């Protein structure tokens, strides 16, 4: 049970990191269009 919640927390963190990176990319889109990850 503790393991499960910890995994969920890490997943949420990863998701938020992706969202932050995505928004940052969208901001830079006007400057540099080509993004390859």
N, C-alpha and C positions, 0 to 999 in steps of 0.2 A: 504493500500500500504506500509506504513512504517512497519507495523507488518510483512508483507510478507518478506520484505528484511531482517528484523531482524532475522526471522526464518531461512532464507537461510544462513545468516552469522553463526548462531549457528550450523546449519547442517554442514557447511564447517569446522567449528572449530572442531566439533565432529569427522568428517571424518579424518582430519589431525591428531588428537589425536590418533585415531585408527591406522593410518598408522605409526605413531611414535612408538606406543606400539608394533605393528606387527614387525617392523624392529628390535626393541630391542629384541623381542623374538627370531627372526631369528638369531641374533648375539649370543644369549645365547643357541641356539639350540644345539651347539656342547657340551656344558657343561651339560645341563639338557634338555632331549628330551621331557619329558612329560609335556605338558602345558594344564591345564584344566581351562577354564574361566567360 
